[in-house]
Amino acid sequence: MMRQRYEMYIDGKWVESQSGETFLAYSPASGEVIAELPKGTREDARAAIAAANANKGKIAQMPPFERARLCHRVADLIEERRDEIARIVTLDQGKPYHTEALEEVDECVEYFRISAEDIKRLETSVIPSGSPNKRVLTLRQPRGVCAVISPWNWPLTMPAEFLAPGLAAGNAIVWSPASTTSLVGVKLAECIVDAGVPEGVFNLITGPGATVGDEIAGHPDTDAIGLVGSTEVGRLVARRGACKPMLLELGGNGPMIILDDADLEKAVKGTVLGCFLCAGQSCSAGERILVHQAIHDAFVECLTQATKDIVLGDPFDERTTMGPLNNEGVASKMDIHIEDALAKGAKLVCGGRRAAGFPTDLYYEPTILDQVSPDMLVSQEETFGPIAPIIPFSSDEECLLLANSCEYGLLSSVYTRDLSRAFYFAEQLQSGWVNINESSNYWETHLPFGGRSGKASGVGRVGGKYALLEMTDLKTIVFDVSYSSGKKE
């Protein structure tokens, strides 16, 4: 494969890193080099921040309907380049082209369309005053310069959660995509640039997150931060950006709850989607499967049979339903978590190792662990791989105790035929989102998505108008309307 060299985008120009250094992008599926990209430095990040500050007025002063048209043009270009972008997603990230990459492109389009329409209807209020001579109204204004740091698991939709509402709301953007999927970032940036974003308003810096991501989070001239990433990274970013408005979508760890009155077929189907979509590399993955003892054996048997239908292979092959993991770090974590669980008494039902016979060592067998307990790493941490850890329980009280004992609180899923029981669990579960009789990996782009307070899954909400609210400042304006006509009685 011929290697192509790409540039990053700063102050209206495609440029190399000031250091002249580059890094290589590898396909996790084949191991081949697919691109050469600039290795951004702190100086590059500072140049991007300076450009964003110098030009933020261009988009802040742009009427909302004009910003909406900009976002629609971005969406149009993504649609036109759908096949090409999906191919790059598969090359760079590793997810199957036919079943996942094309869908991610379509979802990215939807983020820009929704932001374009929601900004037209972002109404504010007129508030009653205690004084007869005062009138109070509110306005929403852009934050200013938003630092965006995005992950590699959903390299289009996760940045779009911030880029689309950020631009629609009138912010300038400085974006640091994950190093292992920076080529996808360049392709999305091309659509934004070609759509006619004003020069300097949008900036893309490729390079190590510990360098460029850290710089844009902590720099005093960025006004707000948007991050999708691990809880560990989120804590680092929160410290670096202290006192700035932050929208942080962080880690998750299930649970998916299968109650004794669940529709078993539906629960199994949802578990497969929850655990193995994107090879399990999702913050909303069902990484703890809590199953009632009364249906435990039947559930495990059905899930094992369903897992056999997963086709691990070349992500460009139409028959493939699961591709490789994206990088060695997440593959090694799978190794460690499985070894820890087995050492502490878990039972390996299937999988449990890297698959042989593939071009790279990143293909991992879909794995089911049974008899998992709360002290195991798979219960305590976000594994982020193709794994279904099954935790048996015997009562609703025990189930809720297990479900809420984890530090994460992003998304939960419950399977039951009882409506009252469903509402009870939905209200008792300590997570920001609860799906009933649906996979943990189900969401829609216009719905509010984020973690529960007091947990380690983030701050704020992405999705639809909720992201626009997070990416704008609310300003209160008070008028004194005392008036005298000057006429004498």
C-alpha positions in Angstrom: 0.0 0.0 0.0 1.4 3.4 -1.0 1.8 5.6 2.1 0.3 9.1 1.8 1.5 12.1 3.8 -1.1 14.3 5.4 -1.1 17.7 7.1 -3.0 19.3 10.0 -5.1 22.4 9.8 -4.1 25.6 11.7 -5.2 29.2 11.0 -6.8 28.4 7.7 -3.9 26.5 6.2 -2.9 22.8 5.9 0.6 22.7 7.6 3.3 20.4 8.9 4.3 20.3 12.5 6.7 23.1 13.4 9.2 20.4 14.5 9.0 18.7 11.2 8.4 15.4 13.0 5.7 12.9 11.8 4.2 9.6 13.0 2.8 6.6 11.2 -0.7 5.4 11.1 -1.1 1.6 11.1 -4.1 -0.5 10.1 -5.0 -2.7 13.2 -6.4 -5.2 10.7 -3.4 -5.7 8.5 -0.6 -4.0 10.3 0.3 -2.0 7.2 1.3 1.6 7.3 -1.7 3.6 5.9 -0.6 7.2 6.4 2.1 9.6 7.7 0.8 12.5 9.8 2.3 15.5 11.5 3.4 15.0 15.1 2.1 18.1 16.7 3.9 19.9 19.4 2.9 22.4 22.2 4.0 25.2 19.9 1.6 23.9 17.2 -1.2 23.8 19.8 -0.4 27.3 20.9 -0.5 28.5 17.3 -3.9 26.9 16.8 -5.2 28.5 20.1 -3.9 31.9 19.0 -5.6 31.6 15.6 -8.9 30.6 17.2 -8.8 33.6 19.5 -7.9 36.0 16.8 -10.8 34.7 14.6 -13.5 33.6 17.1 -15.5 36.8 16.3 -16.0 35.6 12.7 -18.3 32.8 13.8 -19.7 34.4 17.0 -21.0 37.3 14.9 -22.4 35.0 12.2 -26.2 34.7 12.4 -27.4 31.4 13.8 -29.2 30.6 10.5 -25.9 31.1 8.6 -24.1 28.8 11.1 -26.9 26.3 10.5 -26.2 26.4 6.8 -22.5 25.8 7.5 -23.3 22.7 9.5 -25.7 21.4 6.7 -22.9 21.9 4.2 -20.6 19.9 6.3 -23.2 17.1 6.5 -23.7 17.3 2.7 -20.0 16.8 2.1 -19.8 13.9 4.6 -22.7 12.2 2.8 -21.0 12.8 -0.6 -17.8 11.2 0.7 -19.6 8.4 2.6 -17.9 5.4 1.1 -14.4 7.0 1.2 -14.7 8.1 4.8 -16.1 4.7 5.9 -13.2 3.0 4.2 -10.8 5.2 6.2 -12.7 4.5 9.4 -12.2 0.7 8.7 -8.5 1.2 7.8 -7.7 3.4 10.7 -10.0 2.1 13.5 -10.6 -1.5 12.5 -14.4 -1.8 12.7 -16.2 -3.7 10.0 -16.9 -1.6 6.9 -20.4 -3.0 6.0 -21.9 -3.3 9.4 -20.4 -0.5 11.4 -18.2 2.0 9.5 -20.9 3.1 7.1 -23.4 3.5 10.0 -20.9 5.7 11.9 -20.6 8.0 8.9 -24.4 8.3 8.7 -24.5 9.1 12.4 -21.9 11.8 12.0 -24.0 13.4 9.4 -27.0 13.3 11.8 -25.0 15.2 14.5 -24.3 18.1 12.1 -27.9 18.1 10.8 -29.4 18.1 14.3 -27.1 20.9 15.5 -28.0 22.9 12.4 -31.7 22.7 13.2 -31.5 23.0 17.0 -29.6 26.2 16.9 -32.5 27.8 15.0 -34.8 27.0 17.9 -32.5 27.7 20.9 -35.0 29.9 22.7 -34.4 31.7 26.0 -36.7 33.3 28.5 -38.1 36.6 29.7 -38.1 36.3 33.5 -40.5 38.3 35.8 -38.9 40.9 38.0 -39.8 41.9 41.6 -39.7 45.6 40.4 -42.5 47.1 38.2 -39.8 49.0 36.4 -37.5 46.1 35.4 -37.6 43.7 32.5 -35.3 40.7 32.6 -34.3 38.6 29.6 -31.7 35.9 28.9 -29.4 35.3 25.9 -27.2 32.4 25.0 -23.8 33.3 23.7 -20.8 31.2 22.5 -18.2 30.2 25.1 -15.4 31.4 22.9 -12.6 29.0 22.1 -13.5 25.3 22.7 -10.8 22.7 23.1 -12.0 19.3 21.8 -10.3 16.1 22.7 -11.7 12.9 21.1 -11.1 9.1 21.3 -10.3 6.4 18.8 -13.3 4.0 19.3 -15.8 6.2 17.5 -13.5 8.5 15.6 -16.3 10.3 13.7 -19.3 10.4 16.0 -17.5 11.2 19.2 -15.8 14.4 17.9 -19.0 15.3 16.1 -20.8 15.4 19.4 -18.7 18.5 20.1 -17.7 19.9 16.8 -21.2 20.2 15.4 -22.9 21.9 18.3 -19.7 23.9 19.0 -19.7 25.5 15.5 -23.5 25.8 15.5 -23.3 27.7 18.8 -20.7 30.1 17.4 -17.5 28.8 19.0 -14.0 28.6 17.6 -12.6 25.1 17.8 -9.2 23.6 18.5 -9.4 19.8 18.0 -7.0 17.1 19.1 -8.1 13.7 17.8 -6.7 10.4 19.2 -3.3 9.5 17.7 -4.4 6.0 16.6 -7.3 7.4 14.4 -5.9 10.8 13.4 -6.4 9.9 9.7 -10.1 9.8 10.3 -9.8 13.2 11.9 -8.1 14.6 8.8 -10.9 13.3 6.6 -13.6 14.9 8.8 -11.6 18.1 9.0 -11.5 18.2 5.2 -15.3 18.2 5.1 -15.5 21.1 7.6 -12.9 23.1 5.8 -14.4 22.5 2.3 -17.8 23.5 3.7 -16.4 27.0 4.1 -15.7 27.5 7.8 -14.1 30.9 8.2 -10.3 30.8 8.4 -8.9 30.4 11.9 -12.2 29.3 13.4 -11.6 25.6 13.1 -8.2 24.1 13.9 -7.0 20.5 13.9 -3.7 19.3 15.6 -2.6 15.7 15.2 -0.1 14.3 17.6 0.2 12.8 21.1 -2.7 13.5 23.4 -0.3 13.9 26.3 1.3 16.8 24.4 -1.3 18.6 22.2 -4.4 17.5 24.2 -2.8 18.5 27.4 -1.8 21.9 26.0 -5.2 22.8 24.7 -6.9 21.7 27.9 -4.6 23.7 30.2 -3.8 26.7 28.1 -5.3 29.9 29.6 -6.6 31.1 26.2 -9.0 28.2 25.7 -12.4 29.0 27.2 -14.1 25.6 27.5 -13.3 21.9 27.1 -15.1 19.0 25.5 -13.7 15.5 26.0 -14.7 12.0 25.3 -12.2 9.6 26.9 -11.4 7.4 29.8 -12.1 8.4 33.4 -8.3 8.5 34.0 -7.8 11.0 31.2 -10.9 12.9 32.2 -9.4 13.5 35.7 -6.2 14.7 34.2 -8.0 17.1 31.8 -10.2 18.3 34.6 -7.2 19.3 36.7 -5.5 20.9 33.8 -8.6 22.9 32.9 -9.7 23.8 36.4 -12.4 26.6 36.4 -13.2 26.2 32.7 -16.6 25.0 31.7 -16.3 21.3 30.8 -18.3 18.7 29.0 -16.8 15.3 29.8 -18.1 12.0 28.5 -16.0 9.4 30.3 -16.0 5.7 31.1 -18.7 3.2 31.7 -19.0 -0.4 32.9 -22.5 -1.6 32.2 -24.5 -3.0 33.8 -26.9 -5.0 31.7 -29.5 -6.6 34.0 -31.4 -9.7 33.0 -34.3 -10.3 35.5 -36.0 -13.6 35.9 -39.1 -12.5 33.9 -37.0 -11.3 30.9 -37.7 -12.2 27.3 -34.7 -14.5 27.0 -34.3 -14.3 23.3 -34.4 -10.5 23.3 -32.0 -10.3 26.2 -29.5 -12.5 24.5 -29.7 -10.5 21.3 -29.2 -7.3 23.2 -26.3 -8.7 25.2 -24.5 -9.7 22.0 -24.9 -6.1 20.7 -24.0 -4.6 24.0 -20.8 -6.6 24.4 -19.5 -7.1 20.9 -20.4 -4.0 18.9 -17.2 -2.2 17.9 -15.4 -5.3 19.4 -16.6 -4.1 22.9 -14.7 -0.8 22.5 -17.6 1.4 23.7 -18.2 3.4 26.8 -21.8 2.1 26.7 -20.8 -1.5 26.3 -22.5 -4.1 28.6 -19.3 -4.9 30.6 -21.2 -6.4 33.5 -24.0 -8.8 32.8 -26.1 -9.3 35.9 -28.3 -12.4 35.5 -31.0 -13.8 37.9 -30.1 -17.3 39.2 -33.5 -18.6 38.0 -32.6 -18.1 34.3 -28.9 -18.1 34.6 -28.1 -21.5 33.0 -30.5 -21.0 30.1 -29.2 -17.5 29.5 -25.6 -18.6 29.5 -26.4 -21.5 27.1 -28.3 -19.2 24.7 -25.6 -16.5 24.8 -22.9 -19.0 24.1 -24.8 -20.3 21.0 -25.4 -16.7 19.8 -21.7 -15.8 20.3 -20.8 -18.6 17.9 -22.5 -16.6 15.1 -20.0 -13.7 15.5 -17.6 -13.7 12.5 -14.2 -12.4 13.5 -12.2 -11.4 10.4 -11.1 -9.0 7.8 -13.2 -5.8 8.4 -13.7 -5.3 4.7 -15.2 -8.8 4.2 -19.0 -8.6 4.0 -19.3 -11.7 6.2 -17.3 -10.2 9.0 -19.3 -9.0 12.0 -16.4 -8.1 14.4 -13.0 -6.7 13.5 -9.8 -6.4 15.5 -9.1 -4.2 18.5 -7.7 -0.9 17.7 -4.4 -1.0 19.6 -2.1 -3.1 21.8 -3.0 -1.2 25.0 -6.7 -2.4 24.9 -5.7 -5.9 23.8 -3.2 -6.2 26.8 -6.0 -5.0 29.1 -8.2 -7.8 27.9 -5.3 -10.3 28.7 -4.9 -8.9 32.2 -8.6 -8.8 33.0 -9.2 -12.3 31.9 -6.2 -13.7 33.7 -7.3 -11.9 36.9 -10.9 -13.2 36.6 -9.8 -16.8 36.1 -7.3 -16.6 39.0 -10.1 -15.4 41.3 -12.6 -18.2 40.3 -14.4 -17.1 37.2 -15.3 -19.7 34.6 -14.2 -19.3 31.0 -17.2 -20.3 28.8 -15.7 -19.3 25.5 -12.9 -17.3 23.9 -10.4 -15.8 26.4 -7.5 -15.3 24.1 -6.1 -13.6 21.0 -7.2 -15.2 17.8 -4.6 -17.1 15.7 -4.2 -16.9 12.0 -4.6 -13.2 11.4 -2.2 -10.5 10.1 -2.0 -8.8 13.5 -2.2 -9.8 17.1 -5.1 -7.5 17.7 -7.9 -9.9 16.8 -9.5 -11.2 20.0 -12.0 -14.0 20.4 -15.4 -13.0 21.7 -15.2 -14.0 25.3 -17.8 -15.1 27.9 -16.8 -15.3 31.6 -19.3 -16.8 34.1 -19.4 -16.7 37.9 -17.8 -13.2 37.9 -17.6 -11.5 41.3 -17.3 -7.8 42.3 -13.6 -8.1 43.4 -12.5 -8.9 39.8 -11.0 -6.3 37.5 -13.7 -6.9 34.9 -16.2 -5.8 37.5 -14.3 -2.8 38.8 -12.7 -1.4 35.6 -13.7 -0.7 32.0 -12.3 -3.6 30.0 -13.1 -2.1 26.6 -13.0 -5.3 24.7 -15.2 -8.1 23.4 -16.1 -9.6 26.7 -19.4 -10.6 28.5 -18.7 -11.0 32.3 -21.7 -12.7 33.8 -22.5 -12.0 37.5 -25.3 -14.1 39.0 -27.8 -12.6 41.6 -30.8 -14.0 43.5 -32.9 -10.9 44.4 -33.7 -7.4 43.1 -32.1 -5.9 46.2 -28.8 -7.9 45.6 -28.9 -6.9 41.9 -29.2 -3.2 42.6 -26.5 -3.4 45.2 -24.2 -5.0 42.7 -25.2 -2.7 39.9 -24.6 0.5 41.9 -21.4 -0.6 43.7 -19.3 0.3 40.6 -17.6 3.7 40.4 -19.1 4.3 36.9 -22.5 5.6 36.2 -23.0 6.1 32.5 -25.5 3.7 31.1 -27.5 0.7 32.4 -29.9 -1.7 30.7 -32.7 -3.8 32.2 -34.7 -6.7 30.7 -38.0 -7.4 32.3 -41.7 -7.9 31.2 -43.0 -6.1 34.3 -43.6 -2.4 33.7 -43.7 -1.5 37.4 -40.4 -3.4 38.0 -38.9 -1.6 35.0 -39.7 1.8 36.4 -38.4 0.8 39.8 -35.0 -0.3 38.4 -34.9 2.7 36.1 -35.3 5.1 39.0 -33.0 3.2 41.4 -30.0 2.6 39.1 -27.3 5.2 39.6 -26.6 6.0 35.9 -27.3 8.9 33.6 -29.2 6.7 31.1 -31.3 3.5 31.4 -32.5 1.3 28.6 -35.4 -1.0 29.2 -35.5 -4.2 27.1 -32.9 -2.7 24.8 -29.1 -3.2 24.5 -26.8 -0.9 26.5 -25.4 0.2 23.1 -28.6 1.8 22.0 -28.8 5.6 21.8 -30.0 8.4 19.5 -28.1 11.5 18.6 -30.7 14.0 19.8 -31.1 12.5 23.3 -29.2 13.7 26.4 -26.3 11.3 27.1 -23.9 11.5 30.1 -22.9 10.3 33.5 -24.6 10.3 36.9 -23.4 12.8 39.5 -21.2 11.3 42.2 -19.9 8.7 39.7 -16.8 8.7 37.5 -18.5 8.8 34.1 -18.3 12.5 33.3 -20.0 15.9 33.6 -22.7 17.4 31.4 -24.7 16.0 28.5 -24.0 15.6 24.8 -26.8 15.1 22.3 -29.1 17.5 20.5 -30.0 20.7 22.1 -28.4 19.6 25.4 -24.9 19.9 23.8 -25.8 23.4 22.6 -26.7 24.3 26.1 -23.4 23.0 27.4 -21.4 24.9 24.7 -23.0 28.3 25.3 -23.0 30.8 28.2 -26.3 32.0 29.6 -26.4 35.8 30.0 -29.0 37.7 32.0 -29.9 41.2 31.0 -31.9 43.6 33.2 -33.5 46.7 31.7 -34.8 49.6 33.7 -37.9 50.8 31.9 -39.0 53.6 34.2 -40.6 56.2 32.0 -42.0 59.6 32.4 -43.8 61.3 29.5 -42.9 64.7 30.9 -46.5 65.8 31.0 -47.9 67.5 34.0 -51.1 66.4 35.6 
